[in-house]
Each structure stands twice: as structure tokens, then as C-alpha cells.
């Protein structure tokens, strides 16, 4: 294009030399002629650049592959896959079992890097994606823990659609792949986990709905079996420890009961596969009950592919196949390790191990060629569904996406909306918030996270479109006086405290932006404390004492922190948790501070006091409390102890009231016709879910939500259930949620459907999911409603 412009300029300033007939052309036509020539030259150079690029697989211009069956788009995919595998040599097959798959020039197949990430935006973590040229950046949404706090399924799906638009655009431009190893849907079991920020929180229902929604947004709703991009739910299973007290994820053996696996750890993954129809699942580094997850056929072949019917591939976490041999010493030889993983159901190795040792495993009789072909069939099928063997992308669905579809104004606006929806108002003593532009002309903005950029996007992020820091956001509303107070979040010294106190003393209001960053919580970095790092607590207390106006504490962090000191300090009026709010985080924070946004987020995990971590080792995977052993349990469903803030907590600038408009009083559970009433089916009045007719067994609730305040707001309606008294655990569990916008003084009717088998069931000690018969109590906002669940009499008599 630049050369075309040079030629255009030369022609425009020439009378005869470049085009002999130019002098005879009318001046107006000359200008038009030059413009047309410019377009022709630009197109020509564009075509030259396309021709210079290696053609995509099955490109019609490639005479070698034009007639091959696997390139015929109208042939069924399974036939195309079988044809392609049949043309590969053993060496070629083996080098396609790893993430950096080789090219096969004789079949027109380019190299392909499977590893790309899109946790909350297209990321440059992983070698499959590059930023630069026409794609210098991409929209960076809030970290997952923040968007989870919105409890908004439509938002999660919308974010997925935007991320996949930008991913496809970058693929079309040759800068990215189409297989993204996201989302992370592990349960945020322990508040110290450095990667908890990547997850949707501690509740399995919340995490499951997030998984399905985000995956549906990423993968698209294309016709038939097509995929927009291929998502991957990770890390299966019971993975939530990276490096704590000398125990790391590479050596950790998670001892988990069948009850906790079925009731908690596996729930989001099942939802991801069954409801989200995800194209991939990643197995984890750790062992579960003595077996590496990537070599356990019960986990991979029987559960993911068998029971849940995964239509896709299973990939290892990076180098975890090597880890199970080198670090966990699970197999005697590397060939046995390769064979164990492939036969267990692993299809793709992130790492070189299978490329190095699969041929030896085959030669030693540990594997068959059919085992290798089955693994390849699963990966190549996903590539076919993505259109990667359909030739030039511009002729396919999504082929029109390009640089103009990345960092668009609408995408960046969605990032701002997501940040607003995820902010949680933890405390608002004396209605300290919102601040007023009429009364708070000068605001002291203090703290190590007060003017940060990259910190706001958390981990597994890319290159953001741009940033609005908290300081910049507040400057849109008031004059600011800025003091960091600490040089960084570690806050090892207090030499800057004096300046911060002076700023607070002379301002109309003070905003302290404190918290954590990736130096404190990150992958392979678990915390040892729940307190604010270093001297942060001292800074907050001293500034609050010096301030002459209202004091607001803003916490930027993924995991929870014990801020009891601030909660109990009468000088601190309001506390906000903002997670890692993404590229537009500063604007969203300021909007909430000054009331142009009414906060509606809810905590997606429990905030424990500091003494929790002094009593409970991270290595204890039990969810349920054991008072006899002094074990308090995990998450709001099982924890028996004091909290700083509970799961689901979040305030608003207005007041909502709830009224139940429609709800059943009884539910009849029909037994499957082929089921006999045995002790196994009916164990202490708990019916096996597998022995019921579950498909249409749904409760419809209708709730009127009234906004009794003076400010419009978006309300998060959470519905919990407590099962009947008896041997079932007595605490409540989340069974449904909805987001609704309600104007001041008005009301909205909200419908929530609760699936009886999924959400009113419990799991017994044998790992069997059952529906307890009797009275279930629903907690709907500030209401309670009882539903009596009983066996259907007709099905009972017919069994």
C-alpha cells in the first residue's frame, strides 16, 4: 500500500514520463484515473501478499490437495477425518499428538500451534497468539472472578462472543490459532489459591453456569457442527493448589471423597461439557487419590467422554505427561507413561513427551495404532469443525472479520459495563457513598493501586486496547490530589505515609485504592496470609484518622482479604471490592464512587478471617466440616465459622423488596418405569436422580422485585435451598440467580426455573446424587418458601 501511494504521488506530479498518454487526459479524469490506479495497485499488492503467504490447508490453489477427500467440504466430517488419518505416516501421526503440531507439506497442511488463551480477552500467554502489525492489542475484560460477581449469564455469553470475534479476526490475519484453552472453571475452594482470580468462585452452580455461558459465547451458535473457536474447560479435576508450604501442584496428591467429587469439584466441568458443549477439556497436573488425572481412564475415558459425551479432545496441562513420569514417578518407563495417558483417553500433549516416546510405546506393544488414530480423530475433528481444512478463511463463516473488528468502541464499552457490574459494595456506613460532585470538589486518591494499569487486567491477559486508571477515572468528577503511600503493594516501608496523611487532611473526600497484584497472588504463587500485605493496613488506618471527609477503601484483588480492621473502623465509611476490573476498571470505579452507576455485584466467594489460614492446611480437600477434628469446612455451603463477608454479599444505593408471585407448594418426582424401589433407589427417603424422569422436572418461580429507593439499579436475585431435616446437610446452597434492572419506585417480575434433579438434589457419601423427599426451604432474597417433594403416586404404583 505504501508503494502504491508513492506511485500515485509520482504519477500525479508527472506530465509525461510515467504514462505517455497522461498529458492528453483531462485534469479531472487524470485525478480519477490516478485514484483508480491506486486502488488497482493496492489490490495487486494485497493479492501478492496473500499469494506469498503459505496457503491454508485445502486451499483450492494448491493442486496437490484439491482432489483429496478430506478437503471436500460437502463430505461428512468423520469421513474426511478418516481419509486424512489414512494418508499420514506413523512419524507424522506422532508429531500431531503435541501442541506444536508439524506441517505435512505433501498434504498441504501447515504447522499448527494448539496453545492459545482467552480467559478474559485474547491473550499473549501461549505461543499460538502474537500481537503486532495490524493487531497490536485486543479488548481486555475484567478478570473472571470480577465478572462472576455480576451473576449475569447474558453478560458472560456476550463477552465470549466479543472475544471470539477478536480471536477469529486475528486468525484471519495469521496472528492466532482457533483453539483457546479457556475458561478455568475450578472451584475456588481455598482463599489462598493464587489462581482463584481466574475462576468464577466457590459455588459449583455459579461456576457451572459461567462455564456453559462463556463457552457458548466463544464457540458460537453456528449451523450444524461448526465452531467459531474451540474452547477448553480446565483443569480437571480437584486442582486448586499451586505452591503452598513446600507442596506444589506437580507433586500434590489430592485426596478427595466420591461425595466431594460429584457434589463440588466435577460439577462445573459436567455443565461445561453437557450444557456448554465445549470442544475440549484439560486434565490437571495433580493426582487425585493416587492417580495422575491425565492417566486416569475413569476420569478421562469413562467420565468426560463416556458419561458426559464430550464431542472434542482432551489435552494435558503443559508438560503434565512428563510430570507424571519425571516428578510423580507413576510409570516405570517413559514409554509406559505415554501409553498410559493415550489409553486413558488423552488426545493431545501440551509438551514434547508424546512426540518423544509414543513410537517406542507402539514398538513395545504398549499401544496399538488404533489408540493413536483415535486420539488424532478427536483433535482433527475439532479442526474440521473450525473450518481449518476448508481453504482460505475469507470464503468461510467469520472470514470477514479483521483488524476493524478488534478494540471496537462497542467492545470497549462492554468491558466498561462488565467492570461496573462486577464491583461489589461491601460496606456503606452512614451512606458515605455515592460521593457528590457538588460537595466533594477535591478528592485525595491514595494507595499503591491508585494509578495502575497492567495490574487491573490480572493474569492470562493480553495487550489491552488502552487503560483508564482509578486516578484517571476519578479526575473526570473532581480535582484530585494523588499520593501512592506505598511504593508497591508489598508496602515494605512507611516513609511515604506522611504525604498521604497531608493529602487526606486537605481533601473533601479520600479514596484509598489498596489490595494485591500478581506479585502476591498468581499462578504458582499461593498466599500464606489473608491480610493486606506489608504496612498497607497501617497506611489505611493512619489516612482514615487524618482525613477530614468521608473515607472509601477500594480493594483491588482476586482472592479475599481480611479487612476486619477497616470494617470495624468508624472513620472508614465505605468499602468496595473491584477484583481486577480490566482495561476500563478506573472508569467503572469512579462511576460507582460518584453514583452514575448503582453497584449490583455480589461476592462469588466467602471472605474468611485471618485465623482460618492458621488452622486449615490447603492440602485438606474435604469440603464438609468435621467439628470433632477441629476442621471448619470449606465455602459457604459447609463452612462452620465466622466470616468477614459471606458469599453473595453485596449492597446497593437503593433498597429492594421481594414478593413471591408464583411458586408451587409441592413437587411430584416420577420414577423411571424400569426402576424398582430398592434400598439403593430409596435410601433414607432420598431417590436416586438416575432412577427418576428428570428431563422436564423443573420448578417455575416468579418473583416481583420492587425498587423502593430513589435510584435506578440492577439487582442480583439469588435463590438458595435448604434440604429437609435429617441426615442431609442443613446449610443452604445456591439453586438459581437472575439479574434484573429496576427503575426507582417501580417493580419487575423475574422468572427463575429450578431444575429439581440438578439443584434440589444432594450427593450421599457414596457419590450418588439423590433427591431428598420432604420439605425443601427456598430462600428468595428476604423471603422463605417451602416446597414439599414427594414420589409421584402413579409412577410408584407402576413400579
Secondary structure, 3 states (H helix, E strand, C coil): CHHHHHHHHHHHCCCCCCCCCHHHCCHHHHHHHHHHHHHHHHHHHHHHHHHHCCCCCCCCCCCCCCCCHHHCCCCCHHHHHHHHHHHCCHHHHHCCCECEECCEHHHCECCEECCECCCCCCCCCCCCCCCECCECCCCCCCCHHHHHCCCCHHHHHHHHHHHHHHHHHHHHCCCCCCEECCCECCCCCCCCCCCHHHCCCCCHHHHHHHHHHHHHHHHCCCCCCCCCCECCEEEECCCCCCEECCEECCCCEECCCHHHHHHHHCHHHHHHHHCCCCCEEEECCCEECCEEHHHCCHHHHHHHHHHCCCCCEEEECCCHHHHHHHCCCCCCCHHHHHHHHHHHCCCEECCCHHHHHHHHHHHCCCCCHHHHHHHHHHHHHHHHHCCCCCCCHHHCCCCCCCHHHCCCHHHHHHHHHHHHHHCEEEEEHHHCCCCCCCCCCEEEEECCCCCCCHHHHCCCCCCCCCCCCHHHHHHCCCEEEEECCCCCCCCCCCCCHHHHHHHHHCCCEEEEEEECCCCCCECCECCCCCCCCCCHHHHHHHHHHHCCCEEEEEEECCCCCCCHHHHCCCCCCEEEECCCCCCCHHHHHHHHHCCCCCCCCCCCCCEECCHHHHHCCCCCCCCCCEHHHCECCCHHHHCCCCEEECCCCCECCCCEEEEEEECCCEEEECECCCCCCCCCCECCCEEEHHHECCCCCEEEEEEEEEECCCCCEEEEEEEEEECCCCCCCCCCEEEEEEEEEECCCCEEEEEEEEEHHHHCEEECCCCCEEEECEEEEEEECCEEEEEEEEECHHHHHCC
